[in-house]
């Protein structure tokens, strides 16, 4: 990847795209550092890193912008949630499903609906944050009433979220890779840097035990990182043959190919779905019924890092993994297309038999992927239980969550593929010229 970057900087057009991407990312990080007037969340979010809560997940994706009370505190969270909702509705609503098949015009309309949904979610999340942390609003700011300051903060946070969407779309249009993914990548890197700096700051001259903790953590991090990369690149290849067809004076087909089925096709989505579903009731009760007995019961028995939470989270990850795999890998559609194009799987009859065969393979792969995702998602919770009072290890575990590592791996591989594709297109252009 580093060699590809060096080669890309030697090309004028690619160098320009990379510098524009870097400039927009720097602008995003500047917005994450600008504190929203009259709102100080630094003390409120001090302990939110212990585990994976709704706000801690938002804070990780925004690069600690939420804990800073910055104008871009929401980051890409509203847009990501809106994209997931629209994607699910596209499968459930026939009109949206037809719209997704109408080429570029249909994708443009779906993108517009996604922005509208992101705006609504950004407004709702801004109101939720302000209500939850209303005690941290500076009422002496410009001697204005509380409701007016709160309204201004909601508008600033909502506008910041939509500005983040604009930045992501500009990076996609002008830069190399997907803009939203790049913003998430930079945010996770920033959060990790802060956590590592906190851990290093806890080491004194004679604290060799703390240094040993960091060495063990780095070794475990390398192993986890390598395992995630291995899983992300792994795929099951189903062999496909195409019958020879004579059209006019030419013969088509006759070649062998394969259907690539990724081992972890759903990525980090089942973890995000499961975490959001478990933490959403706690978030709603903390906003509207913070003193109720139901809130304290949910916090004790279904709160982050409790054993019930760990079991339920694993079960939800399994359920969402199979659900998402069924959405993204339509075996009936693949079987129909193969039959129309004269393709077949050796030893398998075309039509329903092929569909059942692909569905059986998909279920086995999804089962293995669900085990992998459940283990990855539960590592932070188990680590916090193992070292509940170790400040250094707590900072390190918070620095690089396994969910963040999965996102980083996916984005880095996507960026590398995009850069290689740009280099390959340039080579083809030079060959044709």
PyMOL commands that set and color helices and strands:
alter all, ss='L'
color gray80, all
select helices_A, chain A and resi 2-9+12-33+54-61+65-68+77-92+94-100+103-132+134-136+141-143+146-174+179-201+208-233+269-288+293-301+307-328+331-340+352-386+391-399+402-432
alter helices_A, ss='H'
color red, helices_A
select strands_A, chain A and resi 235-242+245-247+250-252+256-262+343-344
alter strands_A, ss='S'
color yellow, strands_A
deselect
rebuild
show_as cartoon
